[in-house]
Amino acid sequence: MKGTRYSEEQIVRILREAEGGQTITETCRKHGIAETTFFRWRERYAGMSVSDVAKMKRLEAENARLKRLLAERDLEIDAVKDLLSKKW
């Protein structure tokens, strides 16, 4: 059964809540997540604020866009090389 999906902002707030004095077990039970999920989130989002998470999200989107552009450029270069290598 798939649970609810939390946004990055909600994840950061849950992590802050656990830092604020509650035990990890209590926090996980309150939000209905597994402890392994909590530790995975903590590994990825440790020490981040909500604005840092938004910035990371924008950078990941830009990185994906640039990777697509690079792949398209490489395909065009290969197509031109194939075209030029043929004997007329």
PyMOL CGO cylinders between C-alpha atoms (Angstrom):
from pymol import cmd
from pymol.cgo import CYLINDER

trace = [
    CYLINDER, 0.00, 0.00, 0.00, 1.43, 3.33, -1.03, 0.3, 1, 1, 1, 1, 1, 1,
    CYLINDER, 1.43, 3.33, -1.03, 1.26, 6.08, 1.56, 0.3, 1, 1, 1, 1, 1, 1,
    CYLINDER, 1.26, 6.08, 1.56, 0.85, 9.78, 1.08, 0.3, 1, 1, 1, 1, 1, 1,
    CYLINDER, 0.85, 9.78, 1.08, 3.62, 11.67, -0.59, 0.3, 1, 1, 1, 1, 1, 1,
    CYLINDER, 3.62, 11.67, -0.59, 5.09, 14.58, 1.31, 0.3, 1, 1, 1, 1, 1, 1,
    CYLINDER, 5.09, 14.58, 1.31, 6.45, 17.72, -0.31, 0.3, 1, 1, 1, 1, 1, 1,
    CYLINDER, 6.45, 17.72, -0.31, 10.01, 18.76, 0.39, 0.3, 1, 1, 1, 1, 1, 1,
    CYLINDER, 10.01, 18.76, 0.39, 8.79, 21.59, 2.60, 0.3, 1, 1, 1, 1, 1, 1,
    CYLINDER, 8.79, 21.59, 2.60, 6.72, 19.19, 4.69, 0.3, 1, 1, 1, 1, 1, 1,
    CYLINDER, 6.72, 19.19, 4.69, 9.70, 16.84, 5.00, 0.3, 1, 1, 1, 1, 1, 1,
    CYLINDER, 9.70, 16.84, 5.00, 11.91, 19.65, 6.31, 0.3, 1, 1, 1, 1, 1, 1,
    CYLINDER, 11.91, 19.65, 6.31, 9.25, 20.60, 8.86, 0.3, 1, 1, 1, 1, 1, 1,
    CYLINDER, 9.25, 20.60, 8.86, 8.98, 16.98, 10.04, 0.3, 1, 1, 1, 1, 1, 1,
    CYLINDER, 8.98, 16.98, 10.04, 12.75, 16.76, 10.43, 0.3, 1, 1, 1, 1, 1, 1,
    CYLINDER, 12.75, 16.76, 10.43, 12.80, 20.03, 12.39, 0.3, 1, 1, 1, 1, 1, 1,
    CYLINDER, 12.80, 20.03, 12.39, 10.06, 18.68, 14.63, 0.3, 1, 1, 1, 1, 1, 1,
    CYLINDER, 10.06, 18.68, 14.63, 12.19, 15.66, 15.49, 0.3, 1, 1, 1, 1, 1, 1,
    CYLINDER, 12.19, 15.66, 15.49, 15.13, 17.94, 16.27, 0.3, 1, 1, 1, 1, 1, 1,
    CYLINDER, 15.13, 17.94, 16.27, 12.90, 19.98, 18.57, 0.3, 1, 1, 1, 1, 1, 1,
    CYLINDER, 12.90, 19.98, 18.57, 12.73, 17.40, 21.33, 0.3, 1, 1, 1, 1, 1, 1,
    CYLINDER, 12.73, 17.40, 21.33, 10.42, 14.61, 20.22, 0.3, 1, 1, 1, 1, 1, 1,
    CYLINDER, 10.42, 14.61, 20.22, 11.91, 11.19, 19.71, 0.3, 1, 1, 1, 1, 1, 1,
    CYLINDER, 11.91, 11.19, 19.71, 12.22, 9.86, 16.20, 0.3, 1, 1, 1, 1, 1, 1,
    CYLINDER, 12.22, 9.86, 16.20, 9.77, 7.07, 16.96, 0.3, 1, 1, 1, 1, 1, 1,
    CYLINDER, 9.77, 7.07, 16.96, 7.12, 9.51, 18.19, 0.3, 1, 1, 1, 1, 1, 1,
    CYLINDER, 7.12, 9.51, 18.19, 7.58, 11.77, 15.17, 0.3, 1, 1, 1, 1, 1, 1,
    CYLINDER, 7.58, 11.77, 15.17, 7.33, 8.86, 12.73, 0.3, 1, 1, 1, 1, 1, 1,
    CYLINDER, 7.33, 8.86, 12.73, 4.22, 7.51, 14.40, 0.3, 1, 1, 1, 1, 1, 1,
    CYLINDER, 4.22, 7.51, 14.40, 2.57, 10.95, 14.43, 0.3, 1, 1, 1, 1, 1, 1,
    CYLINDER, 2.57, 10.95, 14.43, 3.12, 11.46, 10.69, 0.3, 1, 1, 1, 1, 1, 1,
    CYLINDER, 3.12, 11.46, 10.69, 2.60, 7.83, 9.66, 0.3, 1, 1, 1, 1, 1, 1,
    CYLINDER, 2.60, 7.83, 9.66, 6.04, 7.20, 8.17, 0.3, 1, 1, 1, 1, 1, 1,
    CYLINDER, 6.04, 7.20, 8.17, 8.56, 4.43, 8.69, 0.3, 1, 1, 1, 1, 1, 1,
    CYLINDER, 8.56, 4.43, 8.69, 11.77, 5.12, 10.58, 0.3, 1, 1, 1, 1, 1, 1,
    CYLINDER, 11.77, 5.12, 10.58, 13.80, 4.10, 7.53, 0.3, 1, 1, 1, 1, 1, 1,
    CYLINDER, 13.80, 4.10, 7.53, 11.98, 6.77, 5.55, 0.3, 1, 1, 1, 1, 1, 1,
    CYLINDER, 11.98, 6.77, 5.55, 12.81, 9.31, 8.25, 0.3, 1, 1, 1, 1, 1, 1,
    CYLINDER, 12.81, 9.31, 8.25, 16.51, 8.42, 8.18, 0.3, 1, 1, 1, 1, 1, 1,
    CYLINDER, 16.51, 8.42, 8.18, 16.56, 8.54, 4.38, 0.3, 1, 1, 1, 1, 1, 1,
    CYLINDER, 16.56, 8.54, 4.38, 14.97, 12.01, 4.48, 0.3, 1, 1, 1, 1, 1, 1,
    CYLINDER, 14.97, 12.01, 4.48, 17.41, 13.11, 7.17, 0.3, 1, 1, 1, 1, 1, 1,
    CYLINDER, 17.41, 13.11, 7.17, 20.35, 11.96, 5.06, 0.3, 1, 1, 1, 1, 1, 1,
    CYLINDER, 20.35, 11.96, 5.06, 19.12, 13.98, 2.08, 0.3, 1, 1, 1, 1, 1, 1,
    CYLINDER, 19.12, 13.98, 2.08, 17.65, 17.09, 3.75, 0.3, 1, 1, 1, 1, 1, 1,
    CYLINDER, 17.65, 17.09, 3.75, 19.75, 17.41, 6.92, 0.3, 1, 1, 1, 1, 1, 1,
    CYLINDER, 19.75, 17.41, 6.92, 20.45, 21.02, 7.85, 0.3, 1, 1, 1, 1, 1, 1,
    CYLINDER, 20.45, 21.02, 7.85, 18.35, 22.49, 5.05, 0.3, 1, 1, 1, 1, 1, 1,
    CYLINDER, 18.35, 22.49, 5.05, 15.75, 25.18, 5.37, 0.3, 1, 1, 1, 1, 1, 1,
    CYLINDER, 15.75, 25.18, 5.37, 12.59, 25.42, 3.27, 0.3, 1, 1, 1, 1, 1, 1,
    CYLINDER, 12.59, 25.42, 3.27, 14.23, 28.00, 0.99, 0.3, 1, 1, 1, 1, 1, 1,
    CYLINDER, 14.23, 28.00, 0.99, 17.26, 25.71, 0.51, 0.3, 1, 1, 1, 1, 1, 1,
    CYLINDER, 17.26, 25.71, 0.51, 14.96, 22.89, -0.57, 0.3, 1, 1, 1, 1, 1, 1,
    CYLINDER, 14.96, 22.89, -0.57, 13.20, 25.15, -3.09, 0.3, 1, 1, 1, 1, 1, 1,
    CYLINDER, 13.20, 25.15, -3.09, 16.57, 26.24, -4.47, 0.3, 1, 1, 1, 1, 1, 1,
    CYLINDER, 16.57, 26.24, -4.47, 17.71, 22.60, -4.74, 0.3, 1, 1, 1, 1, 1, 1,
    CYLINDER, 17.71, 22.60, -4.74, 14.52, 21.74, -6.60, 0.3, 1, 1, 1, 1, 1, 1,
    CYLINDER, 14.52, 21.74, -6.60, 15.10, 24.57, -9.13, 0.3, 1, 1, 1, 1, 1, 1,
    CYLINDER, 15.10, 24.57, -9.13, 18.71, 23.48, -9.64, 0.3, 1, 1, 1, 1, 1, 1,
    CYLINDER, 18.71, 23.48, -9.64, 17.67, 19.87, -10.23, 0.3, 1, 1, 1, 1, 1, 1,
    CYLINDER, 17.67, 19.87, -10.23, 15.12, 20.99, -12.83, 0.3, 1, 1, 1, 1, 1, 1,
    CYLINDER, 15.12, 20.99, -12.83, 17.72, 23.16, -14.57, 0.3, 1, 1, 1, 1, 1, 1,
    CYLINDER, 17.72, 23.16, -14.57, 20.23, 20.31, -14.52, 0.3, 1, 1, 1, 1, 1, 1,
    CYLINDER, 20.23, 20.31, -14.52, 17.70, 17.95, -16.13, 0.3, 1, 1, 1, 1, 1, 1,
    CYLINDER, 17.70, 17.95, -16.13, 16.97, 20.54, -18.83, 0.3, 1, 1, 1, 1, 1, 1,
    CYLINDER, 16.97, 20.54, -18.83, 20.66, 20.98, -19.58, 0.3, 1, 1, 1, 1, 1, 1,
    CYLINDER, 20.66, 20.98, -19.58, 21.18, 17.22, -19.78, 0.3, 1, 1, 1, 1, 1, 1,
    CYLINDER, 21.18, 17.22, -19.78, 18.35, 16.98, -22.33, 0.3, 1, 1, 1, 1, 1, 1,
    CYLINDER, 18.35, 16.98, -22.33, 19.89, 19.78, -24.40, 0.3, 1, 1, 1, 1, 1, 1,
    CYLINDER, 19.89, 19.78, -24.40, 23.28, 18.05, -24.34, 0.3, 1, 1, 1, 1, 1, 1,
    CYLINDER, 23.28, 18.05, -24.34, 21.75, 14.75, -25.42, 0.3, 1, 1, 1, 1, 1, 1,
    CYLINDER, 21.75, 14.75, -25.42, 19.93, 16.44, -28.31, 0.3, 1, 1, 1, 1, 1, 1,
    CYLINDER, 19.93, 16.44, -28.31, 23.12, 18.19, -29.39, 0.3, 1, 1, 1, 1, 1, 1,
    CYLINDER, 23.12, 18.19, -29.39, 25.03, 14.90, -29.33, 0.3, 1, 1, 1, 1, 1, 1,
    CYLINDER, 25.03, 14.90, -29.33, 22.35, 13.26, -31.48, 0.3, 1, 1, 1, 1, 1, 1,
    CYLINDER, 22.35, 13.26, -31.48, 22.57, 16.10, -34.00, 0.3, 1, 1, 1, 1, 1, 1,
    CYLINDER, 22.57, 16.10, -34.00, 26.37, 15.80, -34.15, 0.3, 1, 1, 1, 1, 1, 1,
    CYLINDER, 26.37, 15.80, -34.15, 26.12, 12.05, -34.75, 0.3, 1, 1, 1, 1, 1, 1,
    CYLINDER, 26.12, 12.05, -34.75, 23.55, 12.60, -37.51, 0.3, 1, 1, 1, 1, 1, 1,
    CYLINDER, 23.55, 12.60, -37.51, 25.78, 15.18, -39.23, 0.3, 1, 1, 1, 1, 1, 1,
    CYLINDER, 25.78, 15.18, -39.23, 28.81, 12.87, -38.96, 0.3, 1, 1, 1, 1, 1, 1,
    CYLINDER, 28.81, 12.87, -38.96, 26.86, 10.00, -40.50, 0.3, 1, 1, 1, 1, 1, 1,
    CYLINDER, 26.86, 10.00, -40.50, 25.66, 12.25, -43.31, 0.3, 1, 1, 1, 1, 1, 1,
    CYLINDER, 25.66, 12.25, -43.31, 29.13, 13.58, -44.06, 0.3, 1, 1, 1, 1, 1, 1,
    CYLINDER, 29.13, 13.58, -44.06, 30.82, 10.18, -43.91, 0.3, 1, 1, 1, 1, 1, 1,
    CYLINDER, 30.82, 10.18, -43.91, 28.70, 8.77, -46.78, 0.3, 1, 1, 1, 1, 1, 1,
    CYLINDER, 28.70, 8.77, -46.78, 30.31, 8.70, -50.19, 0.3, 1, 1, 1, 1, 1, 1,
    CYLINDER, 30.31, 8.70, -50.19, 28.43, 10.56, -52.86, 0.3, 1, 1, 1, 1, 1, 1,
]
cmd.load_cgo(trace, "trace")
